[in-house]
Amino acid sequence: MKKLTLPLKKPQLLKTALLTSFLFLSHPVLANQTLVTVGDADITERALEFAMESAPFATQFAGMDNKDQARLRGDMLTRLVQSEVLRKEALAQGLDKTKAFKNEVINFRTGLLYERYIQSMRNDIKIPKDIDDKFKESMKGEPDALEAARSAWISRQYAPYKKQRFLELGKKYHLQAWPERIKEDATADTLLLQGDGFKIQFGDLTQPGRKPNLPMIRERLDDLTEVMLAARAAEDAKEDVSAEVKQYQHDLLPRMLVNIKKKEWIPNRETLVDYFQKHPQLGYIPERRNIGQIVLKTEKEANEIRERIVKGESLFTLASKYSIDPYGKDKSGDIGWKYEGSGMPEIEAVLKTLKDDEISPVIKTDKGYQIITILGRKPSSQKTFGQIYDRVERQLLAEKFPPYFAELYKKYPIKWHISNHEALGTSKQ
């Protein structure tokens, strides 16, 4: 049996971790046409599609034009290639043999087993037929109310059921706890809890160099007691999480190497302060405008629609009916807040002189014939270093990573199976 150790991630974050874990790898089950090979690893069309579906922009992707879609797919494929060369370099540096890597993987596995066991307990609770029949009768024709009543009933049963199950697990795994040992003079190896196959020491709940927060440690001990018991029970129930753990191992290596390089390039706060002083323009935040927009197919139709708007009809109502921009049509013409300079040149030129609530002339762009208006503005500003710390860090890293990737591309052979790969910033081997 594998030893269970403390999960560094909170259980509620695991869903996000599992979802994002697919962003940077080729999944063998989904593999089809190979787009690029990095060493002995293939990045496939299906892997790219999976990454696109998991990306933050996924819900807006279908509404973009072909040019924007192609650009985003190219960017994502570049990220997949970058992640694979990072993984290979991490392996070459032996990061998979480090204690930090092994602990992180075990922590992830423990947390995942906990989630599986908690879900199995919830699934154990069934509403008796006679009670469910009463719910159906009293809430006939009200499906939402019926579902809410069922959920409330299950929630009421779950709390005592969970408490009893964990009492039973404590006995089964010979749980012993000594919360009274949580004191200022406790040492890192002070034993606070142990059971069959797991233990928790004071040092597991504290950070070196920081004064221990005793109330927080007591609360953390209670939470971890539940996690360890549930994970052990899930393991005994032969819960198989090997595929997810393997996936997590694959993704963890690039992240670890990135963190190492970040610490190398940014060893302290002063590094960023100095960079900001040399690049004060990073603190400039452009004006933001809330844009209303309708896009038409022909100039004739656009002129007719503009005339209707000028006479009093709502741009937003018309956009919901006639706009050929799928995203804008779905949002009834309100496309949200946009930074000055972030739009197409033709649009930006008009926005510079357009007043609030004024209807623009018809503007010809690659997307069609557009009519825009400004619903509101947020003025530009100059931020201090403390206000844009993260932005400064991102910009510095954006300078450091390209030459680093150029070195890795030379070290690890990349074979492209598609054309136009040169635009992605790597060279064909």
Beta strands, then each sheet from edge to edge (+ up, - down):
strand 1: 34-38
strand 2: 41-44
strand 3: 176-177
strand 4: 191-195
strand 5: 198-201
strand 6: 284-285
strand 7: 288-296
strand 8: 334-339
strand 9: 363-365
strand 10: 368-378
strand 11: 381-382
strand 12: 414-416
sheet 1: 2+ 1- 12+
sheet 2: 3+ 4- 5+
sheet 3: 6+ 11-
sheet 4: 8+ 7- 10+ 9-
end
